[in-house]
């Protein structure tokens, strides 16, 4: 079977690999589609994320869906041909964080696509049967790849604690930002601003429910003008731009909440501490998702028509280099880029 290995900065190669049979509690899956995530793009363009270098050669990809090929001897209730979204996180279930229902922070986490553990940019994968997420028949395998990033957006809203009618701004209208906008509106948020410099992404933000879409020239002034100088209740940084976290601080009302979903390229990010302190802003960092995948699946299933247009491009595994070049350059009106055959 084939696997796409990232062998250096901006360099993939597709190789042949042997695939073992699944263990007793595992399933073997033909990978149908995998979304390209922002963290994948950091590894591609920078050779790592912050102070975590990529271990070359690396098999990335952690937003997958697939079709069951084989089942281990202890697996029941799953048949070859069944379609699933695939959960990339394999927590130990025994450590302090797992016992506190924070398994995304597992001290012994095995996350497929990081720390030398192969991800899903390959034809066939073995994974625990418990990592299968059933999807309804009307949800396609392409759309099923949105479950993982939507779960991240939903996890971020657990910190935001949106109350009906509260205002919000989302900096960055990549896939995570777009899903955050949709989740905010479903949670009952009032006026939602989106800040995005790329024109086609601004159009997608409006389609996902943003009430005001700004280009990023002077968003803090425009948001303050639009709120009577008060600011918004909640700000999400989904961009990790040069100054977006400080623009969040500037756009927030007193006692606001700042949700940092972004994945910055640098290990250290400067904060406008004075604004954070004087407004008594609560700061929340988001790391992956925590027990949100099934809820994300249900929301996707109930609003497939809203979310499906986010998937704009599909490239086969052998064209993964082209897929990444398009994704990182925001070319050709790309929203979510999928690698696979679905």
N, C-alpha and C positions, 0 to 999 in steps of 0.2 A: 504494500500500500504506500501511498505518497504522503509526504509531510513537507510543509513549508518551513524552512529554518531561517531565522534571522541570524546571519553570520557576521554582521557588522553594521555600522551606521548606514542606513538607507540601502541595505543589500540583503535580499532574500535569495535562497536557492531552494529548489524543489528536489527532494531526494526520495529514494525508495527505502522503506523500513519494514522490518518484520513486525508482525502483530501476534502477540500471544493469545491463547484462548482466555476467556474471562474466568476469574476465580469464582468460587462457589457463590459468593454474595454479590457478584458483579453482573453487569450486562455489557455486551459488545454492541456498539452503536455505529451506524454509518452516519457521519456528520453531514448534515444537509446544508446548513447555513450557519455562518458566524459573523456577527457584527464587529466592525472595527471600533474599538473604544479609544478614548483619549489617552489612556495609559499605554495602549499599544503604540499610539503615535509618538509618545514621548520616547519609548524604547527605540522606535524606528529612526527618529530624527536626532536624538541626543545620546543614544546608547545607554539609557537608564532613566530613572526617575528620582530627582533630588539627590540624596546621598546613597541611593541603591543602584549600583551599576547592573546592567543586563548581563546575564551569563550566556555568552555566545558559545555555540549555536543555541538559539532559543526557539521553541515552538510556542508562539503567543496565541491569543484568542480565548476569550472567556464569556462570550455572549452567544451560546450555541443552541441549535436545535438539531434533532436527528431522528433516525429510524432504527429500531432495534433489529440487530442481525442474529444474535445468539444470547442465551441466558445461562448463568451459572447454575449449578446443580441445586442450590438452596433458594433460588429465586422463584417466586410464585406470582401469579396474577399479571404477568407480562408475557406477551407473545411476539415472536418475530414479525416485523411489519408495523408494529405499533409506533405512533409518532409521539415525540415528547420534546419539551424544552429541557435543557440539561443544566443542572446546578454545578458550577465549578468549584465551590468551596467544600472541603472535606475536613470539618473540625473533629477533634478527638472525642468530644463528649464527656470528658473526665476532669478537665482542668478547672481552675477557679472561674474563669470567664464563661466557660460552657455551663457550669453549675449556676451561674447568675443569669442565665438566658441571654448572654452576650457572646454567642458562639462565633460571630464575625471577628471577635478579638481573641479567638482561641490561641493559647500559648503554643500549641503544637499544630497549628493550621497547615494543611496541605491545600494550596490554592492552585488549581490547574491553570498554568500559564505564567507562574511566577516562582522565584527561588529555585530555578532549575527543574521544576515539575512541568512536563509538557502540557500545553494547552490544546486547543481544538482546531488549529489550522492544519488539519490532517484528515485523511479519508476515513479512518476508523479509530475509535477510542474505546477503551474499557474503563468503566467507572462504577461506583457502588450503585446498586439498584435504588437505594433511597434518594439518590440524586436525580432521579427522573421526575419531571414535573408534567403531569398529564395536561394536554391542551385539547379543547373542544375541536370537533372536526371542521368548524367554519373558520378557525384560526389557522392560517397557513404557516408553513415552516419558516418562511421569511419573517412574517410578523412575530412569530414566537421568539425570535432573537431579541425582541424589545423587552421581554420580561425581566431580564437581568438589569438593564439600565433603569427601567421603570421602578424596579424594587429599590434601587439607590435613591431615586427621587422621592419615593414614598417614605423611605427611612429618614431622609432629610426633613420631611414635614413633621416627623415625630418631635423634632427639636423646635420647629417653628411654632407649633401649637396655635395654628391659625383659628381665629374666632370669626364668626360670620361678619362680613363687611369690612374686615381689616384690609389695609392696603399693603402692597408688596412690590418689590422690584427684583428682577432677575437679570443679572449681568451675564451675558453669553447665551447665544441661541444655537449652540450645538445640540446634539441629541439629548444630553442630560438637562440642559437649560430648557429645551422645548418640552420635555416630559415634566419638568418641574412646573412650568407654566400651566400645563393641562391639569396637573395634580392640585395646584393651588385653586384653580377655578372649581374643580370638583369638590374641594374642601370648603367652599363657600367664601373664598376671598372676594373682596370687593374689587377696587381698581388695581390692576396689575400692569406695571411698566416692564418692558423688555428693552434692554440696551445691547445693541449688536452692530458692529461696523460693516458686516457683509450684507449686501442688499438682499440676496435671495433668502438668507436666513431671517432677515427681518420680516419678509413675507410669510415665512413658515411660522414665525412667532405669532403673527396676527391670526393665522389659521388655527393655531393651537389655543387661542383664547386671550392673548394679550390685548389689553384695552388701549394702551399707548405704546408705540414702538419708536425708539430713539436710535439715532445713528452712532452716538457715543462722542459727539463733538464736545458737548458740555452737559452731560446728563445730570449732574448734581444740581446745577442751576435750574434746569428744566423741571426736575422732580420737585424741588423746593417751591418753584413758582406754581406748579400744579397742585400743591398741597397747602397753599397759603402759608408757606415757610415752615410748616410743621415737620415735614418729612414723612416717610412711610413707616409702617409698623415692623415690617420684616424685610430684610434684604438678603438675597442669595448671590454669592459669588460662584458662578459656574463657568468662569472664563479663565481665571488665573492670569489675567493681563498684568501689564506692568504696574498699574495703579488701581485695579478694580476693587481690591479689598478696601482701600482707603476711600474710593468713591462710594462704596457701600456705607462706610461710616459717615461720610458727608451727607448721604441721602436719607439716613435713618432719623426717625424722631427720637426724642428723649425716651429712655427705657426701652429702646427697640431691640430686636433680635437679629443678629448677623449669623447666617448659616454659610459655612465655608465648605462647599461641595467640591470646589476646584482642586485640581492636581497641579501644583506649581512645579515648574522645571527646576527651580533653585531649592536648595536645602533650607535657606533662611529667607523670609519675606518681611520687608519693613512695614510696620503698622503705624498709623497716626494715633499714637497712644493717648494724646491729649483729648482728641475727639471721643475715643473709646471710653475714656475715664469720665469726662465731664458729662457725657450723655448717659452714663451708666448702662452702656450697651452690653447685652449678654452675647457672648461669642460661643458658637457651637461648631465643632469640626465634624465632618461626615466621613466615615471610612466604610466603604462598600455598603452592604445592607444587612439587616438583621431580622430574619424570619418574615420577610415581606414578599417572597417570591410567589406564594399562592395568591395573595391579595393582588399582586401585580397581574398575575394570570387572569384573575376574575375581572379586573378592571379592563384589561385588554380585550377579553372576550365580550364584554358588554359594550365596548366602544371601539370595535375594530375599525370602523369607517373613519374615526377621528385619527387613529394612530397609524394606520397602514401607509398613508402618504409620506410618512417620515422616511420610509425605506425607498430611496430614489435610485440606487445603483446596485448592481450585482455583477461580480466578476468570478470566473472559475478559479480554482486553486492555482492553476498554472499561471494565472495572470495576477497573482497577489502583489507583485511589485507595482504594476500599474494601479491596482486598487488603492494601495497606500499612497502613491504619489498624488492621485486625485484627491484622496481624503485630506491629506495634510496641507494641500494648497487650496482647499475649498473650491476646487475647480468644477466646472460643468454643472453648477447648481446642486452639488451634492448635499444631501442630508445625511442619512445613515447609509454607509457603504457596507454591503454584504459580500462575503467571500463564500462561495459554495455552488451547489448545483440546484438548490430549491427554486 
